[in-house]
Amino acid sequence: MNVGVCYAEVDRQLWMRLEVTDSSTIEETINLSGLLKLYPEINLANQKVGIFGKIVALNTPVKEGDRVEIYRQITVDPLTVERTAKTLTNNP
């Protein structure tokens, strides 16, 4: 079956399609994609994964057309960034 796998860094995104067997899980799909070799910083023990924006477990089976996503850790509090941006734009 045909599924997509994607991973985004700050400055670039990778999205690929690949064929997997009908019984494949998220973890098997990620391993088959080769992303773990391309991005050694990915740690599936610590990072969340999902399908179409919904967080799921590594042992979740994939279905035809699914988009498997690997999420990076949030490194900045979004509320702090928003306040900082407003402060910078309001200063003369």
Secondary structure as GFF3:
##gff-version 3
##sequence-region A 1 92
A	DSSP	beta_strand	2	8	.	.	.	ID=ss1
A	DSSP	beta_strand	13	19	.	.	.	ID=ss2
A	DSSP	alpha_helix	26	33	.	.	.	ID=ss3
A	DSSP	alpha_helix	35	38	.	.	.	ID=ss4
A	DSSP	beta_strand	49	51	.	.	.	ID=ss5
A	DSSP	beta_strand	54	56	.	.	.	ID=ss6
A	DSSP	beta_strand	67	70	.	.	.	ID=ss7
A	DSSP	alpha_helix	78	90	.	.	.	ID=ss8
###
